[in-house]
Amino acid sequence: MDQSVVLIGLANVLSPMNLAVIAGGTLLGLFVGAMPGLSATMALALLLPLTFSLDPATGLSMLASLYLAAMYGGSIAAILLRTPGTPAAAATILDGSPMAASGRAGRALGISLLASFTGGLVSGIALLTVAPLLGRIVLNFGPVELFALAVLGITIIGSLSQGSAIRGLFAGTIGLLLGTVGMDPTTGTPRFTFDNIHLFSGIEFTVALIGLFSVPQAIRLIETSQVGQKLASRVTDRMLPGLRDTLRLAPNMLRSGVIGVVVGLIPGAGGDTASWFAYNEARRFAKDKSRFGKGEPAGIAAPEAANNAVVGGALIPTLALGIPGSSSAAILLGALMVHGILPGPTLMTDHGDVTYTLIWAVILANLALLLFGLFFTRIAVMVTRIPDGVLAPIIIVFCVVGTFAINNSLFDVIFMLGFGLVGYLLDKCQVPLAPMVIGLILGPVLDTSLHQSLLIGQGSWGIFLQSPIATVLLLLAAVSILQATPLFPMLYRRIRKRRNGDGTDPTQMNKTD
């Protein structure tokens, strides 16, 4: 690790401007997370155009702090309304809602805040130490290895998508195809532009992002709108947990933070997976398991520490390998692309100052979250009372204004609305949108590295088998695709039946014996 670059990043993040945007992003994240129906991904997509006029490190610091705070903000609605503000807060309902119903809403929110701070701090430390190590490993990556890495990235994201893995791979393929629109990077000939000059430079990533994530969210809010029927609980008791509570929950929060980091390293797994995993482990380690589901503090601390730890975990492959660990991390990667910084293994070496500023911003955002969370959570509770029917048109207006501001182009606005309708239809068909975004990001990298690799190999595809690193990465991609198909589980079940002789489960056989 280059100590000078680390210190430069720390000095950058401590500048008054960066501290101000971290504070602003944290406050905005609290309100976004507290509002049921909104998501951190949607807010990041809407704010992305605002970063155009900012320094790359400053813009990324704002987006990262919003991302982190929104994960905690989701617990506000989960505890008070029994409705998760974000998908990652679903597990918090099990014990947070009963605790609030018994008049301890403040204590529940305080435990959630402390756990979110602890998990975020664990992930920030992991990001500061692990990402540079991975960055060193990939220093010798060339076009051949970059191509194999991009292939692995798209297959992992597709196969780990929620729901049908085939649909996830389908969405990733669409993203890859959309990434080829524009001028060929090698020959300079236009592809899939239909003689439209607006498409010669390719599909504007930010336009697609706002359309895919924000417009469908607004349409869903309109569909489920119940104007005037939102009522939030009131927080009347003390929020900050006592020393005894903190010490008792500390091992649980640290363990859950580690779980969140590990799950975050797996692209596509997400905070909701980490939350349920951590909740299950907290219950398994508890002496009295019967208290879970009835207002047990450990049942709040575990999922909240895990889902905040996912933020740093997801950024590790994003920064070190150029493979976004989540859809929100993909937007942060898109913010780098907006500023002309190419994502990939060379990110930490060619743009170390920006990268380490982002890493330090994640750590400082946790401190801001703890500070502002104590003072502004009671105000954020009021946000949960805004009717969906009022919120939806406001989101659409922000989408139109933000899109038009990118290039002052009405074509971009029409394009954004078109992507919004496509995203809504895909969502109705249960096709995940995150793989499409990853395909849009990795498409140009895949395209360029493929051309360069074939030039190096003089047109021979055998060039990809001459590199040990590329061969291993492509084999991992093949295994990932096989796991995503129905054939793999079927073969696995058949092998198990053969081993057992009569097809019975060996664990059940032991019990009967």
N, C-alpha and C positions, 0 to 999 in steps of 0.2 A: 504494500500500500504506500503510495507516495504521500508522505506526511504534509508536504507543502500544498498539494492540491486539496487535502482534507481541511487544512487551516484556511485556505482561500474560500472554500465552500462555507465554513463556519463564519468567516468575516462577512461574506456576502449576505448570509441569512440574518445577521445581526444588524444590518443596515436599517435605518428608520423606515424606508419604503417597504422592504420585505417584511418587517415586523408588523407594519400596518395592514398589508394584504393578508398575512397569516391570521391576524385578529378578525379582519372582515370575512375571510373565508370560513373561519370557525363559527362565527355568529350565523352566517348564512346556512352553513351545514346543519346547525342546530334546528333552525326553522324548517329546512327542507326535510330533514329526517323525521321531525315531529308530525309532519302532515301526511296522513294516510293517503296512499295513492301516488305520491311522488317518490322519486328515487334519486340516489346520488348520481347515478349515470345520466339521468335526464338533466339534472342541474349542471353537471359538468359539460354536457353537450351545449346547453344554452349559454354558458359563460365562456366557452372556448373562443368565440369571436372577440371578447373583451381583451384577451391576452395578446391580440395582434399588435397593439400599440405599446405593449409592455416589454421589458427585457425578458428573454426566455426563462431565466431563473426566477424572476419575480412572478411571472404568470403561472409557472409550474408550482410555485410555493402556495399561491392562492388556491389552485385547483386541488392540491394534495391536502391542504388543511380542510377544505370543504368536504372532500371524500371521507376523511377521518371523522370529522364531527357529525356527519350525516349518519354514520354507523351507530353512534351513541344516540343521536336524535330519534332514531327509530324505536328506541326503548320507551320513549315518552308516551307515544300513542299505544304501544303494546301494554304498558302498565296501566295507563289511565282509561283507555277506550277498549281494551282487549282486541285491538286491531293493530298488527305490526306496521309501523311507519315504513319499514324496509323489510324485504324478505328475510334478511339475516336476523331480525328481531323476533321471528315467529316463536322460537323456543323460550324467549323471555316471558311470554304470556303465561306459561304454565304455572309459574310461581309469582310473577310480578303482579298479575291481575288479582289473585286472591289476597296478596298482601295489601294492595291498594283498597280492596273492598273491606278490609278489616280496619281501615283508618290509618294505615302506615304507608301511604303513597310516597311521602317525602323520603322515608327510609329506603323504600324500594328504589327510587330514582337516585338516591345517594350511593347505594351499593352499585347500581348500574354504572354511575359516573366513575366511581373509584376503580371498578373492574375494567371499564373501557380505557381509562388512563393507564392502568397496569399492563393490559394487553398491548396497547399501542406502543408503550415504552419498550416492552420486550421485542416487538417487531421492529422498532426503530433501531435498536441495538443490533439485532440480527441483520438488518439491511446494511448497517454501517460496516459490519465485519464480514458477512458472507458474500455480498455482491462483489466487492473488490477481488475476492479470491476467485470467483467464477470469471470475473473480467480478465484476470491474468491467464487463466487456462485458455481462453479463446483469443489471445493476442495473435496467435499464428494462423488464425482462420483466413482462408482465401475464398475466392468465388465458389470453388467446389464444395467446401465445407459450409459456406453460407447457404447454398442451394439446399443441401441436405438438412440444415437446421430449419430453413423455412418450410420444407416439406413436413418435417417432424412437428413443427409448430401448428400447422393447419390441421394435421391429422389428430393431434392430441386435443386441440380445442373442439374439433368435431365429435370425437369419440367420447369426451367427457361432458358433453352438453346434457342438460336436464331433459328428461323425456326420451324420445327416440334418438338413438345415436345416428341412425341413417339420415334422419332429418337434419341433424347437426352437420354432418358431412355435406349434405345437399346445400345447406345455407353457406357453408364455407366455400364450396365450389362456385356458387353464385358470386360471392365476394371476390374470388380470384378472377373470374371472368370480367367483372366490373372494373377490376384493377388494371386490365389490359386496354381499357378504352383510352384513346389519345394517340400521341405520336410514339412510334416504336423507338425505344432508347438506343437501339443499335443502328437501324437503317434510316430512321427519321421519316418513315412513311406513316400516314394516318391509319388508325385501326378503329373500326366500329364507331366512326364519328358521324356518318350519314351526311357528310358535307356541312355539318353544323360547326361554325367557327368556335362556338362556346365549348365544344367537346375536344378541341385539338389539344388542349393542355391537360386532358383527363378529367375525371369526375372529381369535383372539389370535395375533399374528404370531410370538411366541416359541414358542408351542406347536407351530405348524406347522413352524417352523424346526428344532426339536429332533427332531420326528418324521421329517421328510423326510431329514435328513442323518445323524442318529445311529443310529436304529433299523435302517435298511438296512445300515449299516456293520457293526453287531453281527451281523446275520443272515449277512452275507457271511463274517465271521470264523468263525462256527460252521460254515458250509458247507466252508470250506477248512482247518478246524482239524486240526493234526497235533501233538497234545500230546506234548511231550518230544523233538521232533525239531528244535528250533531251536538252532543252535550259532552263536555269533558269534566272529569273529576277535579276537585280542588285540592291543592297541596297545602296542608295546614301544619304538618308536623316537621320536625327537624330533618334536614337532608344529610348533612355530613355524618358518616358512620363514626362511632366511637373507636377508641384504641383497641378495645377487646374484640369488637366486630372485625376490625381491620386485620388484626393478628390471626384470628381464627380463619378468615377467608383467604389470607395471603397464599398458602400453599395451593389452594384451589385455583386462584387467579393466575399464579405463575404457571401451573401445569396447563391450564386452559390457554394461556398465551402461547406456550410452546406448541400446543396442538394447532392453534390458529396459524402460526408461522408455517408449520409443516404442510397443512392443508392448502395454505395460500401459495406454496411453491408449485402445487399441481395446477396447471392451467385449466381453467374452467370449473374447478371444484366450488369455489365461492364461499361467502360468509355463512350462508344458511347451512351448508354441509358441516362446516367447522363448529357452528353453534350446537347442532344436535349431537355431534360427536363429543364435544366438551360436556354437554349436559348429561349425556349417558355416562361418561367417565366420572363426573362429580357424584352422580347417584351410586355408581359402583363402589366408590371409595368411601361413601358416607356410612356412618355407624347405624343411623336410623333412616332407612330408605323410605319408610312410610310417610315421612314429613314432606317429601317432594310432591309437588302438585297442590300443596296446601298453604304456600307462602314461605317456603324455605329459602333463606338468603343465598345459600350456595347455588340454588337453581336459577338465580338471577346473575350471580357473579360469573358462573362458568360460561354461559353463552355470550355474555357481553364482552368478557375478556377475549374470547376466541374470535368473535367477528371483527373486533378492532385490530387484533393481531394479524388477521388476514390481509389487511391493507399493506403492511410492510412486506409480508410474505409474498403477495402477488407482485409487488414491485421488484423483487429480487430477479426473477427471470426476465422481467420487462427491461430492466436496466442492464443486466449482465449479458443477456442473450438476444434481446430484441423480440422476445415472445411474450405478449401481454398475458398476465395471469388471470385477468378478469376483464369484463367489458369496461369497467371504470379505468382500469390500468391501460386499456387500449386507447381511451380518450386522452390520457396523459401522454401516451406515446404519439398520438395524433397531434398534440400540442407541440411536441418537439418537431414533427414534420412541418407544421405550419411555419416554424421559425427556421426552416432549412437545415435542421439537424437530422441526419439519416439514422433511424433506429437500427440497432444491430450490435454485434460484439465489439465494434470499435467505439461505441458510444462513451464508455468510461475512460478511454484513453484520449480520444480526439476532443471530447468536450467534458473533461473531468470537472472543471469549475461549475458548470451547470448541473452535472449529475450529483456532485456532493452538496451543492446548495439545496437540491431537492431532498436529499437524504436528511440533512440537518433540519430542513423545514418540516419533515415528518415528525422528527423528535420534538421540535419546539411546538408543533401544532398540538401535541399531547398535553404540554404544559398549559397552552392557551385553552384547550378543551376543559381541563380541570378548573382553571380560574373562571372562565366565562360560564361553565356549566353550573357552578355553585350560585352565581348571581343571576343568570338569565334563564334558567330552566323554568322558573315560575312564569316568566313572560312567554316562553316558548309554548307553554301549555295552552295559551290563548289561541295559538295558531291552529290547534286541532279543531277549533270551532268554526273555521272558515268553510262555508258550504262548497261542495265539489262543483256545483253549477256556476259558482262565481269564479272559482279557481281555473277551470278549464279554458274559458276565453282569454284569460290573462296569459296563460301559457302559450296559446296560439299567437297572440299579439307579439310576445317576446320572440317566438320562433321566426315570425315574418321580419321583425325589425332586425334581429341578430343576423339573419341570413342576408338580407339586403345590404347590411353594413359591410359585409365581407368584400364585395366587389362593386357595390352600387348597381347591381344587376337584377332586373325583374325576372330574367331567365333562371337565376339561382333560386328565387322564391318559388317559382313554378316547379322547379326540379325538387326542391325540398318538400313541397306538398305531395309531389308524386312519390317520393321515397316514403313519406309518412303513410300514404294509403297502402303502399306495398308492405311496409312494416306492420300495419294493422292487420292486413289480410294474412300475412305469414304468422302473426301472433294468433289469429283465430284458428289457423290450421296447426297450431302448436309447433311451428318451426322456429327454433331459437334464433334470435337476431345477433347474439354475440359472435358466433362463428363467421357471419357475413362481414362484420366489422373487422375481425382478424384477417379475413381474406382480402379485404380492401387494403389493409396495412401491409400484409406480407406479399400480396400480388406483385407489386413493382419490384420488391426485393427478389422474389422468385424468378421473375421475368429477366431481370438484368443479370443475375448470377448464373442463370441457365445459359444465356447467350455467351457470357464470358467463359464459362466452363467448357462449352463446346468449341469455342475458339482455341482455348488452351489445348484441348484434346484433339484438335484438328477434325472436328465433327464426330468423334467417336464417343459413344455413351459409356464406354469402358473407363473413362476418366474418373467416374464416380466410385469405381471399385479399386482404383489405385491409391486412394486416400483412406487410411484406416479409420480416421475420425468420421469421414463421410459415410463409409460403409456401415459403421456401427449406428450412426444416426438414422440412416435409411432402413436398417433392420428394425430399429425401434419403431419407426414409422409404420413399417409393415405389420409388426405385432399389434400396434395400436389400432390399425384398420381391421385386422382379424378379430380383435376383441369387440369391435363395434358391430360385427355382423352376427346374425343369429346362428351361423355355423359353429362359431367358437364355443358358446355355452352348450350346444348340443353334443359336440365332441367331448367336452369336459364331463358331461353327465354320463356319457357312454363309457368313458374310461373308468369313472368311479364305480359304475355298475359291474364292470369286468373285474375290478380289484376286489369287490365285495362278494363276487360269485353269484349271489342271488339278487343283487340290486338293493340290498338293505343298507341303511345308514350305519357305519361302524360305531358311531357314538351311541345309537339306539341299541346296537347289539351288546355293547359293554354294559349298558344299563340293565338289560334283561339277564345278562350273565350274573 
